[in-house]
Each structure stands twice: as C-alpha cells, then as structure tokens.
Amino acid sequence: MIPPGSTFRAAAESLASAHVVSSPHLFRIYAKLTHEDRAIKPGTYVLPKGSSWGSTLDALTHGRGLVHTITIPEGWEAAEIARALNHDLGVSTDSITAALDDSALRAEVAGPDEAESLEGFLFPDTYTFPDGTTAHEAVTEMVHEFEHAWKPEWNASGLSTACNAA
C-alpha cells in the first residue's frame, strides 16, 4: 500500500516488507537512476513477490496492479452500494443503475421477470477490484458471489413447502 504523499523511501520499505523487492535501498537507487522515483501513484497494489525492479517500478508509475478494496455491509440498500462504488471506483451512479437493471444478468440469477432489480442479489462482502473496473463488472462480481453463497434450501418457496408438508 502506497499512501498519498508517502515518500519513495516509505514505498520501497513497504515493498520490501511484502517481499516484492529484496533490498529497499538498492531499489531506491535504481528508481532514482531511471528518474522514476518521484512518479509513483498512491494506492493499494497487488504485485507478485520477487518481481523485477523494472516491472515493479512500471506498475507503481502507471498504476498497474492498483486495486480498490470495498466492503459492502449486510443490509445496505442499492443507493448505499452505489455511493460506495462511485466513491471507490469512480463509476457513475447512472452506470450502476444500468447495471442493476441488466435484464440478462437478472434472468441468470432470478429467472425471467422474477425480480425488478438486482438489489437483493448483491452479496455483502469485502471485494478487491482492479483499477478501471466498470459498474457492470462490479455488480456482476457481487451477484456471482451471491450465487456462490446461496443455498437452494434457503428459498422462501422451499421453506413454505417444507412447513406445509409438516
């Protein structure tokens, strides 16, 4: 993680503690020699351990490997989720609304005409999205997490059938 306003020294130490680079001191010298020690972008990165210095520096200066971690608490409504996605991913609220109204994705999880929106299918969890993730990609990921976690026996119709049989 490279906080805004952090020094390159702090960034190099962070990379060393995560085992991305082996020597923070030599990495700083390399960055200074390539004139890219002042061009790093703040943020949270996912970088492979033991990456080459060139690829690591390239990722830091171009924002490659930059990720956004977003926690969607249980009970949040679509408007709250939209605000979080807008704030953390920079996607427009209109694109989030369009993604929530995606009839193809809705049919995939709820069947045709069973739900007016995907709001109830957005699984509460902590997500890590790469930089540049669209609203549709984020909503799709949350819906797929819902599908992965949902158990068919939790369906209200299954519960009412079981109760009527008893």
MARPATOR-370117 format. One record per residue: residue number from 1; chain; x, y negated, z of N, C-alpha, C, O in turn. Coordinates in pm, 1 decimal, m for minus. Layout:
<dotors>
NUM, A, X, Y, Z, X, Y, Z, X, Y, Z, X, Y, Z;
...
</dotors>
This chain:
<dotors>
1, A, 85.3, 117.9, 0.0, 0.0, 0.0, 0.0, 89.2, m123.3, 0.0, 180.5, m135.2, 81.7;
2, A, 61.9, m214.5, m92.2, 135.7, m339.6, m103.3, 38.1, m452.9, m68.0, m43.8, m491.4, m151.5;
3, A, 45.9, m506.6, 54.7, m45.4, m614.9, 93.0, m16.6, m742.5, 13.7, 97.5, m764.7, m26.9;
4, A, m117.6, m826.6, m9.2, m94.7, m954.8, m76.1, 8.5, m1036.8, 1.2, 3.9, m1044.4, 124.0;
5, A, 100.6, m1097.1, m71.4, 202.8, m1181.1, m9.8, 317.9, m1104.8, 52.1, 406.6, m1165.4, 112.3;
6, A, 318.6, m972.2, 38.7, 427.3, m895.4, 100.0, 555.2, m912.8, 18.7, 551.5, m936.3, m102.0;
7, A, 666.6, m900.7, 86.8, 796.5, m913.8, 20.7, 828.9, m785.0, m53.3, 771.5, m679.7, m25.5;
8, A, 922.1, m794.8, m148.1, 963.1, m674.4, m218.7, 1032.1, m578.6, m121.9, 1022.4, m456.8, m136.6;
9, A, 1101.4, m634.1, m23.7, 1166.7, m550.4, 78.2, 1061.8, m463.7, 149.6, 1082.2, m343.6, 167.4;
10, A, 950.5, m524.3, 190.1, 844.0, m450.3, 258.0, 783.9, m344.6, 164.6, 753.1, m233.5, 207.6;
11, A, 767.5, m380.0, 37.0, 714.2, m284.8, m60.2, 808.8, m166.4, m76.3, 764.6, m51.5, m79.7;
12, A, 937.7, m193.6, m86.2, 1036.5, m86.8, m101.6, 1038.6, 3.3, 21.4, 1051.8, 125.0, 8.5;
13, A, 1025.9, m54.3, 139.2, 1022.5, 25.1, 262.8, 897.3, 113.4, 265.7, 903.6, 229.4, 306.4;
14, A, 784.8, 58.5, 222.6, 660.9, 135.0, 217.0, 674.2, 252.1, 119.6, 630.6, 363.3, 149.1;
15, A, 734.4, 226.5, 4.2, 755.4, 332.5, m94.7, 848.7, 440.7, m40.6, 828.1, 559.4, m66.2;
16, A, 950.3, 400.0, 33.4, 1043.4, 497.0, 91.5, 974.3, 580.6, 198.7, 996.7, 701.4, 206.5;
17, A, 890.7, 518.2, 281.3, 822.2, 594.2, 386.0, 722.5, 694.2, 327.3, 691.3, 795.3, 390.1;
18, A, 672.6, 665.8, 207.0, 581.5, 757.5, 137.7, 657.5, 855.3, 47.8, 595.9, 934.5, m23.5;
19, A, 789.9, 850.1, 51.0, 877.6, 938.8, m27.0, 863.1, 921.5, m177.4, 887.4, 1014.3, m254.5;
20, A, 823.3, 801.0, m218.2, 816.4, 771.2, m361.7, 956.7, 736.1, m411.6, 996.9, 779.3, m519.7;
21, A, 1030.7, 658.3, m333.3, 1171.5, 629.7, m364.3, 1256.0, 677.7, m246.6, 1210.7, 678.1, m132.1;
22, A, 1379.1, 718.1, m276.5, 1463.5, 773.1, m169.8, 1541.9, 665.4, m94.6, 1569.8, 680.4, 24.3;
23, A, 1577.1, 557.5, m163.6, 1655.7, 452.7, m99.5, 1592.9, 316.8, m125.6, 1600.4, 265.7, m237.3;
24, A, 1530.9, 257.5, m23.8, 1467.7, 126.7, m45.4, 1569.1, 19.2, m83.2, 1538.4, m69.7, m162.6;
25, A, 1688.8, 26.8, m27.4, 1792.2, m71.9, m56.1, 1835.4, m65.3, m203.7, 1841.6, m167.8, m271.5;
26, A, 1864.7, 53.9, m251.5, 1905.6, 68.8, m392.2, 1790.3, 36.7, m487.9, 1812.0, m18.1, m596.0;
27, A, 1668.2, 71.2, m447.4, 1552.2, 38.2, m530.5, 1536.3, m113.1, m543.2, 1503.8, m163.3, m650.8;
28, A, 1559.2, m186.0, m433.7, 1552.3, m333.1, m438.5, 1658.8, m388.8, m531.6, 1631.4, m481.6, m607.7;
29, A, 1778.5, m334.5, m527.2, 1886.7, m380.5, m616.7, 1847.6, m355.0, m762.2, 1863.7, m442.2, m847.5;
30, A, 1796.3, m235.2, m789.7, 1752.0, m201.0, m925.3, 1646.1, m300.7, m973.3, 1654.3, m350.8, m1085.4;
31, A, 1547.8, m329.1, m889.3, 1439.7, m421.2, m926.7, 1494.1, m561.1, m952.2, 1449.6, m629.9, m1044.1;
32, A, 1590.8, m603.2, m870.3, 1648.9, m736.3, m888.0, 1726.2, m743.0, m1020.5, 1718.6, m842.8, m1092.1;
33, A, 1800.3, m636.9, m1052.4, 1877.0, m633.2, m1177.5, 1786.1, m635.1, m1300.6, 1823.4, m688.2, m1405.2;
34, A, 1667.7, m577.2, m1287.6, 1573.3, m575.6, m1400.9, 1481.3, m697.6, m1400.4, 1393.6, m710.3, m1485.8;
35, A, 1502.0, m787.3, m1303.5, 1424.2, m911.9, m1291.5, 1275.0, m886.8, m1269.6, 1191.9, m967.4, m1311.4;
36, A, 1240.9, m776.5, m1204.8, 1100.0, m746.8, m1180.0, 1068.3, m738.4, m1030.7, 962.3, m689.7, m991.6;
37, A, 1160.8, m786.2, m948.3, 1138.8, m778.7, m804.4, 1037.5, m881.9, m755.0, 993.6, m874.0, m640.3;
38, A, 1000.2, m976.7, m837.3, 902.3, m1079.1, m796.9, 769.0, m1063.5, m870.4, 680.2, m1147.7, m856.7;
39, A, 754.9, m956.0, m948.3, 636.5, m943.0, m1033.4, 540.9, m832.3, m988.7, 451.3, m795.4, m1064.5;
40, A, 557.5, m779.0, m868.5, 470.9, m668.7, m827.0, 330.7, m718.4, m793.3, 311.4, m831.3, m748.1;
41, A, 234.9, m631.3, m816.4, 94.9, m662.9, m788.7, 54.8, m597.0, m656.5, 83.3, m479.2, m634.5;
42, A, m10.9, m672.6, m569.1, m55.9, m613.0, m442.4, m168.4, m512.9, m465.9, m238.7, m519.1, m566.8;
43, A, m184.1, m422.7, m373.4, m292.3, m325.8, m381.6, m251.5, m192.3, m324.9, m142.0, m176.5, m271.0;
44, A, m340.9, m96.3, m337.7, m315.2, 40.3, m293.6, m287.4, 123.1, m417.6, m365.4, 122.0, m512.8;
45, A, m176.6, 194.4, m416.1, m133.7, 272.8, m530.4, m130.5, 420.8, m496.6, m108.6, 459.2, m381.7;
46, A, m152.4, 502.6, m597.3, m128.4, 646.0, m587.5, m13.2, 673.1, m683.5, m29.2, 669.2, m805.4;
47, A, 103.9, 700.7, m625.1, 225.5, 723.9, m703.4, 284.9, 858.4, m663.4, 286.1, 892.5, m545.2;
48, A, 334.2, 935.1, m760.4, 393.0, 1064.8, m727.5, 522.1, 1049.9, m647.3, 600.6, 958.0, m670.6;
49, A, 542.8, 1140.1, m553.8, 666.7, 1141.2, m476.8, 782.5, 1169.2, m570.8, 772.3, 1251.8, m661.5;
50, A, 892.6, 1099.2, m547.7, 1012.8, 1121.7, m627.4, 1004.9, 1068.1, m769.4, 1081.1, 1112.0, m855.6;
51, A, 914.6, 974.2, m795.7, 904.5, 915.1, m929.5, 1034.0, 842.9, m963.2, 1108.8, 802.1, m874.4;
52, A, 1059.1, 827.7, m1092.0, 1177.0, 750.0, m1132.0, 1155.6, 605.1, m1090.8, 1042.4, 557.9, m1080.5;
53, A, 1265.9, 535.7, m1067.4, 1254.3, 395.7, m1027.1, 1188.2, 312.9, m1136.2, 1109.4, 222.7, m1107.6;
54, A, 1220.6, 344.2, m1261.5, 1162.0, 270.3, m1373.3, 1011.5, 284.8, m1378.8, 940.3, 186.1, m1396.8;
55, A, 961.0, 408.8, m1363.2, 816.3, 429.8, m1369.7, 747.3, 370.9, m1246.9, 635.4, 320.6, m1256.3;
56, A, 814.2, 377.2, m1131.5, 756.5, 319.1, m1010.4, 746.7, 167.8, m1023.6, 643.5, 108.8, m991.8;
57, A, 852.3, 106.2, m1069.6, 852.2, m39.0, m1086.3, 752.0, m81.4, m1192.8, 684.4, m183.2, m1178.4;
58, A, 742.8, m3.5, m1299.2, 644.7, m31.0, m1404.1, 502.4, m26.0, m1347.9, 419.4, m111.1, m1379.8;
59, A, 475.1, 73.8, m1264.5, 342.2, 86.0, m1203.6, 312.1, m34.4, m1115.7, 200.8, m86.9, m1118.4;
60, A, 410.4, m78.5, m1037.6, 389.4, m190.4, m945.8, 373.8, m323.8, m1018.0, 300.3, m410.9, m971.3;
61, A, 441.3, m341.0, m1130.2, 433.7, m468.4, m1201.3, 314.6, m475.3, m1296.2, 270.1, m584.7, m1331.2;
62, A, 262.5, m360.7, m1338.3, 149.7, m359.5, m1431.1, 19.7, m310.4, m1367.1, m83.5, m302.9, m1433.8;
63, A, 24.6, m277.3, m1238.7, m96.8, m232.2, m1169.9, m136.7, m90.4, m1204.0, m250.1, m50.6, m1177.3;
64, A, m45.1, m11.5, m1263.2, m76.7, 128.3, m1294.4, m70.1, 209.2, m1165.2, 22.9, 194.0, m1086.0;
65, A, m168.4, 293.9, m1145.1, m173.9, 371.2, m1021.8, m246.9, 297.6, m911.0, m262.7, 349.4, m800.5;
66, A, m291.4, 175.9, m941.4, m365.3, 95.4, m845.1, m502.5, 157.6, m824.1, m571.4, 190.5, m920.6;
67, A, m542.2, 173.9, m698.8, m672.0, 232.5, m668.0, m747.0, 143.3, m569.8, m688.1, 60.7, m500.1;
68, A, m876.9, 162.2, m566.3, m964.2, 89.1, m474.3, m1038.4, 191.1, m389.9, m1106.7, 278.5, m443.3;
69, A, m1025.6, 180.6, m260.7, m1094.8, 271.1, m169.6, m1219.0, 200.7, m117.1, m1211.7, 91.0, m61.8;
70, A, m1332.6, 265.9, m135.7, m1462.0, 208.3, m98.3, m1536.3, 309.4, m11.7, m1551.2, 425.6, m49.5;
71, A, m1582.4, 264.6, 104.0, m1663.3, 350.6, 190.9, m1808.9, 309.5, 178.8, m1844.7, 193.7, 200.3;
72, A, m1892.2, 406.9, 144.0, m2036.3, 386.0, 134.2, m2098.9, 457.9, 254.5, m2107.7, 580.7, 255.6;
73, A, m2142.1, 381.5, 355.4, m2200.5, 444.2, 474.2, m2338.6, 503.8, 445.8, m2409.4, 459.8, 355.2;
74, A, m2374.4, 602.7, 523.6, m2506.9, 663.0, 513.8, m2612.0, 557.0, 544.8, m2595.5, 477.0, 636.8;
75, A, m2719.4, 557.3, 467.6, m2829.1, 465.0, 492.0, m2823.1, 335.9, 412.1, m2918.0, 257.6, 413.9;
76, A, m2712.0, 312.5, 341.6, m2704.6, 190.2, 261.5, m2802.3, 197.5, 145.5, m2819.5, 302.4, 83.4;
77, A, m2865.6, 85.3, 117.2, m2955.1, 75.1, 3.3, m2875.1, 36.5, m120.3, m2758.1, m0.6, m110.7;
78, A, m2938.9, 45.6, m236.0, m2871.5, 17.2, m363.3, m2809.6, m122.3, m365.4, m2700.0, m140.4, m418.3;
79, A, m2878.4, m220.5, m308.5, m2826.5, m358.3, m309.6, m2695.6, m367.7, m230.4, m2604.1, m439.6, m270.6;
80, A, m2686.4, m296.8, m119.6, m2563.9, m298.4, m39.4, m2449.9, m227.3, m112.3, m2335.6, m272.9, m109.4;
81, A, m2481.5, m116.6, m177.0, m2382.0, m43.5, m254.9, m2335.3, m129.6, m371.4, m2216.1, m134.0, m402.1;
82, A, m2428.7, m197.8, m436.2, m2394.1, m285.8, m548.6, m2300.3, m396.8, m504.3, m2205.3, m429.7, m575.3;
83, A, m2326.2, m455.6, m386.3, m2236.9, m560.5, m335.2, m2096.3, m506.1, m310.9, m1997.7, m572.5, m342.8;
84, A, m2087.0, m385.5, m254.7, m1956.0, m325.2, m228.0, m1881.2, m297.3, m358.4, m1761.9, m325.9, m368.9;
85, A, m1950.7, m241.9, m457.3, m1886.8, m212.5, m586.5, m1845.9, m341.2, m657.4, m1739.6, m348.2, m719.1;
86, A, m1931.0, m442.2, m647.8, m1899.7, m571.3, m707.8, m1775.6, m631.3, m643.0, m1686.3, m680.0, m712.3;
87, A, m1770.2, m627.9, m512.1, m1658.3, m686.6, m438.1, m1527.9, m609.4, m461.1, m1424.1, m669.6, m488.5;
88, A, m1533.2, m476.2, m450.0, m1410.5, m396.5, m453.3, m1364.5, m358.3, m593.6, m1244.6, m345.7, m618.3;
89, A, m1458.3, m340.0, m684.9, m1420.9, m301.5, m821.7, m1431.0, m416.7, m920.6, m1375.5, m410.0, m1030.3;
90, A, m1502.1, m522.6, m881.9, m1517.8, m636.5, m971.3, m1617.6, m612.9, m1082.5, m1617.3, m685.0, m1182.3;
91, A, m1704.0, m512.0, m1066.9, m1806.1, m485.5, m1168.2, m1927.8, m573.3, m1141.5, m1956.2, m607.4, m1026.7;
92, A, m1998.6, m609.2, m1245.6, m2113.6, m698.2, m1229.8, m2232.2, m623.0, m1169.9, m2245.9, m501.9, m1187.7;
93, A, m2316.9, m695.8, m1099.4, m2436.0, m633.7, m1042.2, m2531.8, m586.9, m1151.9, m2605.2, m489.9, m1133.0;
94, A, m2531.2, m655.5, m1266.7, m2615.0, m611.8, m1379.3, m2570.8, m474.8, m1430.4, m2654.1, m390.5, m1464.0;
95, A, m2438.1, m452.9, m1436.2, m2388.9, m322.6, m1483.6, m2419.5, m213.1, m1382.4, m2439.7, m97.8, m1420.6;
96, A, m2423.2, m247.3, m1254.4, m2458.4, m149.7, m1151.0, m2606.1, m112.6, m1163.0, m2642.3, 4.7, m1154.4;
97, A, m2691.0, m213.8, m1182.8, m2834.0, m189.6, m1201.9, m2857.5, m100.8, m1323.7, m2939.1, m8.7, m1319.4;
98, A, m2786.0, m129.0, m1431.8, m2798.8, m47.2, m1553.3, m2755.5, 96.9, m1526.8, m2819.4, 190.8, m1574.4;
99, A, m2648.0, 114.3, m1451.6, m2600.5, 249.0, m1419.9, m2701.2, 324.3, m1333.4, m2722.1, 444.2, m1352.0;
100, A, m2763.7, 254.0, m1238.9, m2863.5, 317.1, m1152.0, m2989.2, 355.9, m1229.0, m3062.8, 445.3, m1187.2;
101, A, m3013.7, 289.5, m1340.6, m3130.4, 318.0, m1423.0, m3099.0, 411.8, m1540.0, m3183.6, 431.4, m1627.3;
102, A, m2979.7, 469.4, m1542.8, m2937.3, 557.7, m1652.0, m3027.3, 681.2, m1656.7, m3018.1, 768.2, m1570.1;
103, A, m3113.2, 688.8, m1756.5, m3211.3, 797.8, m1763.9, m3145.5, 933.5, m1786.5, m3195.5, 1034.4, m1736.8;
104, A, m3035.0, 938.4, m1860.0, m2967.7, 1066.6, m1884.1, m2908.7, 1122.0, m1754.4, m2922.5, 1240.8, m1725.4;
105, A, m2843.3, 1036.5, m1677.2, m2786.2, 1081.1, m1550.1, m2897.5, 1115.5, m1451.2, m2885.6, 1211.6, m1375.2;
106, A, m3004.0, 1038.3, m1452.1, m3118.2, 1063.9, m1364.1, m3180.8, 1199.0, m1397.3, m3215.6, 1274.8, m1306.8;
107, A, m3195.5, 1229.6, m1525.5, m3253.3, 1358.1, m1566.9, m3162.5, 1474.1, m1526.8, m3209.4, 1583.9, m1497.0;
108, A, m3032.5, 1448.0, m1526.6, m2935.4, 1552.0, m1490.4, m2953.4, 1595.5, m1344.4, m2942.5, 1714.3, m1313.8;
109, A, m2980.7, 1501.1, m1254.7, m2990.1, 1534.8, m1112.8, m3132.5, 1551.6, m1062.3, m3156.2, 1630.2, m970.6;
110, A, m3226.6, 1480.1, m1119.8, m3362.1, 1482.0, m1065.9, m3462.9, 1544.9, m1160.0, m3577.8, 1567.0, m1121.9;
111, A, m3422.4, 1573.3, m1279.5, m3518.5, 1619.9, m1377.4, m3588.6, 1500.9, m1439.6, m3592.3, 1393.6, m1379.4;
112, A, m3643.8, 1517.0, m1557.7, m3709.2, 1404.5, m1624.4, m3826.8, 1350.9, m1543.8, m3910.7, 1426.6, m1495.0;
113, A, m3830.9, 1221.7, m1531.5, m3942.3, 1148.1, m1470.2, m3964.2, 1177.7, m1321.2, m4067.7, 1138.8, m1267.2;
114, A, m3872.5, 1243.5, m1254.2, m3891.1, 1271.7, m1111.9, m3843.8, 1158.4, m1022.6, m3887.2, 1148.7, m907.9;
115, A, m3755.5, 1072.1, m1072.6, m3705.2, 960.8, m992.3, m3697.9, 836.8, m1079.6, m3662.8, 844.5, m1197.3;
116, A, m3731.2, 722.8, m1021.3, m3725.7, 597.7, m1096.0, m3586.0, 538.4, m1098.6, m3553.4, 459.2, m1187.0;
117, A, m3503.1, 576.6, m1001.8, m3368.9, 521.8, m989.8, m3278.6, 628.4, m928.7, m3326.1, 726.8, m872.0;
118, A, m3148.7, 607.4, m941.2, m3051.7, 698.7, m881.1, m3017.2, 661.6, m737.0, m2929.8, 723.4, m676.3;
119, A, m3085.1, 561.3, m682.1, m3051.2, 511.8, m549.0, m3042.1, 623.7, m445.1, m2947.4, 626.5, m366.4;
120, A, m3136.6, 714.0, m443.4, m3136.5, 821.7, m344.9, m3035.2, 931.1, m371.8, m3020.9, 1023.8, m292.0;
121, A, m2965.0, 921.1, m483.1, m2867.9, 1023.8, m521.3, m2723.4, 976.3, m507.6, m2631.5, 1043.1, m554.9;
122, A, m2703.0, 861.6, m443.3, m2567.8, 808.6, m424.0, m2516.3, 858.9, m289.9, m2562.0, 815.1, m184.4;
123, A, m2421.6, 950.4, m294.9, m2374.5, 1018.1, m174.3, m2288.7, 925.9, m88.9, m2194.0, 865.7, m139.4;
124, A, m2320.6, 913.8, 40.9, m2237.9, 830.8, 129.3, m2104.8, 900.2, 156.7, m2101.8, 1014.3, 202.9;
125, A, m1996.2, 831.4, 128.2, m1862.8, 890.2, 143.2, m1760.0, 780.7, 121.9, m1795.5, 666.4, 93.4;
126, A, m1634.5, 814.8, 135.3, m1526.0, 723.7, 100.7, m1471.6, 767.8, m34.0, m1432.9, 883.2, m52.3;
127, A, m1469.3, 675.1, m127.0, m1427.4, 702.9, m263.9, m1299.1, 627.2, m296.2, m1276.4, 516.7, m246.8;
128, A, m1216.7, 687.6, m378.8, m1097.3, 621.9, m430.2, m1113.4, 612.5, m580.6, m1112.1, 713.6, m650.9;
129, A, m1128.7, 489.8, m629.4, m1149.2, 467.2, m771.8, m1026.1, 400.8, m831.3, m972.0, 307.4, m772.1;
130, A, m980.6, 447.6, m947.7, m868.5, 379.6, m1013.7, m907.5, 239.4, m1057.7, m1025.0, 211.6, m1081.8;
131, A, m809.6, 152.0, m1067.9, m834.2, 16.8, m1116.3, m898.3, 25.5, m1254.7, m855.9, 105.9, m1337.8;
132, A, m997.9, m55.0, m1279.2, m1065.5, m54.3, m1409.0, m1187.0, 36.0, m1414.2, m1249.0, 48.9, m1519.7;
133, A, m1223.0, 99.0, m1303.0, m1341.2, 185.4, m1300.1, m1465.3, 102.0, m1330.1, m1482.3, m6.8, m1275.2;
134, A, m1551.1, 152.7, m1416.4, m1674.7, 82.3, m1451.0, m1784.1, 116.6, m1350.4, m1771.0, 211.7, m1273.3;
135, A, m1891.0, 39.1, m1351.6, m2006.1, 65.9, m1265.0, m2064.0, 203.1, m1296.0, m2098.8, 277.9, m1204.6;
136, A, m2074.6, 236.3, m1422.6, m2131.1, 366.2, m1462.7, m2044.6, 480.6, m1410.6, m2097.3, 581.0, m1362.6;
137, A, m1912.5, 466.5, m1419.6, m1822.8, 571.1, m1369.6, m1834.5, 587.1, m1218.3, m1833.4, 699.3, m1167.9;
138, A, m1845.7, 476.2, m1145.6, m1858.1, 481.6, m1000.4, m1989.6, 547.0, m959.3, m1991.3, 633.8, m872.1;
139, A, m2099.0, 505.9, m1021.4, m2230.1, 563.9, m990.6, m2230.4, 712.9, m1024.9, m2282.1, 794.0, m948.1;
140, A, m2173.9, 748.7, m1138.4, m2167.6, 889.1, m1179.1, m2089.6, 971.5, m1076.5, m2130.8, 1082.3, m1042.2;
141, A, m1978.8, 919.0, m1028.0, m1899.6, 989.2, m926.4, m1980.7, 1010.0, m798.5, m1977.4, 1118.2, m739.9;
142, A, m2053.1, 907.4, m755.4, m2133.8, 919.9, m633.0, m2247.5, 1019.8, m651.0, m2280.0, 1094.3, m558.5;
143, A, m2308.2, 1021.7, m769.7, m2415.4, 1116.8, m798.6, m2359.1, 1258.8, m802.2, m2422.1, 1351.3, m751.0;
144, A, m2241.8, 1277.1, m861.8, m2181.3, 1410.6, m866.4, m2142.2, 1459.3, m727.0, m2149.2, 1579.0, m699.2;
145, A, m2101.6, 1368.4, m639.8, m2074.3, 1406.6, m500.6, m2202.6, 1451.2, m431.8, m2201.9, 1545.8, m352.9;
146, A, m2312.0, 1383.3, m461.7, m2442.9, 1423.7, m408.2, m2476.0, 1565.6, m454.4, m2515.4, 1650.4, m374.4;
147, A, m2459.4, 1590.2, m584.8, m2489.0, 1722.9, m640.3, m2403.3, 1830.9, m574.0, m2450.9, 1940.7, m545.2;
148, A, m2277.9, 1798.1, m550.7, m2184.5, 1893.0, m490.0, m2224.9, 1925.7, m345.9, m2212.4, 2040.4, m302.8;
149, A, m2272.9, 1826.7, m271.9, m2304.2, 1844.5, m130.2, m2445.7, 1897.8, m105.4, m2470.6, 1962.7, m3.8;
150, A, m2537.6, 1870.8, m197.3, m2678.4, 1903.8, m175.0, m2702.7, 2054.6, m180.3, m2651.3, 2124.2, m267.8;
151, A, m2780.7, 2102.5, m86.9, m2819.9, 2243.6, m81.9, m2966.4, 2253.8, m123.6, m3050.1, 2179.9, m71.8;
152, A, m2998.7, 2343.8, m216.0, m3137.0, 2354.4, m265.1, m3239.9, 2374.5, m153.4, m3353.6, 2328.6, m164.8;
153, A, m3200.3, 2442.6, m46.1, m3296.8, 2466.3, 61.5, m3335.6, 2338.9, 135.5, m3428.9, 2339.5, 215.7;
154, A, m3264.5, 2229.9, 108.8, m3298.5, 2102.3, 171.3, m3412.8, 2031.3, 99.5, m3467.6, 1934.4, 152.3;
155, A, m3449.5, 2077.0, m18.7, m3558.5, 2013.3, m92.9, m3685.3, 2014.1, m8.8, m3717.4, 2114.0, 55.5;
156, A, m3756.2, 1903.6, m9.6, m3879.4, 1892.5, 68.0, m3980.4, 1998.2, 26.1, m4051.3, 2053.4, 110.3;
157, A, m3987.4, 2026.9, m105.0, m4084.4, 2125.3, m151.9, m4049.2, 2263.4, m99.7, m4138.8, 2341.2, m67.1;
158, A, m3921.1, 2295.4, m91.0, m3877.9, 2423.3, m36.4, m3910.3, 2433.7, 111.7, m3949.5, 2540.0, 159.8;
159, A, m3893.9, 2322.6, 184.5, m3925.2, 2322.8, 327.0, m4075.4, 2337.5, 350.8, m4118.6, 2411.5, 439.2;
160, A, m4155.6, 2264.8, 269.2, m4300.7, 2274.3, 289.0, m4352.9, 2411.6, 251.6, m4446.4, 2461.2, 314.4;
161, A, m4293.4, 2474.6, 149.0, m4333.9, 2609.7, 110.2, m4301.3, 2706.8, 222.8, m4381.8, 2793.9, 255.8;
162, A, m4183.0, 2691.7, 281.4, m4142.3, 2779.7, 390.8, m4234.8, 2761.1, 511.6, m4270.0, 2858.1, 578.6;
163, A, m4273.6, 2637.3, 538.8, m4361.2, 2608.2, 653.2, m4500.9, 2666.4, 628.8, m4563.3, 2718.9, 721.0;
164, A, m4550.2, 2657.0, 503.3, m4683.4, 2710.0, 471.8, m4685.0, 2861.7, 481.3, m4786.0, 2919.9, 520.8;
165, A, m4573.6, 2927.1, 445.6, m4565.9, 3072.9, 449.3, m4562.7, 3122.7, 593.7, m4607.5, 3233.9, 621.4;
166, A, m4510.9, 3042.5, 684.9, m4500.0, 3083.7, 825.1, m4632.5, 3070.5, 888.8, m4647.1, 3099.8, 1007.5;
</dotors>
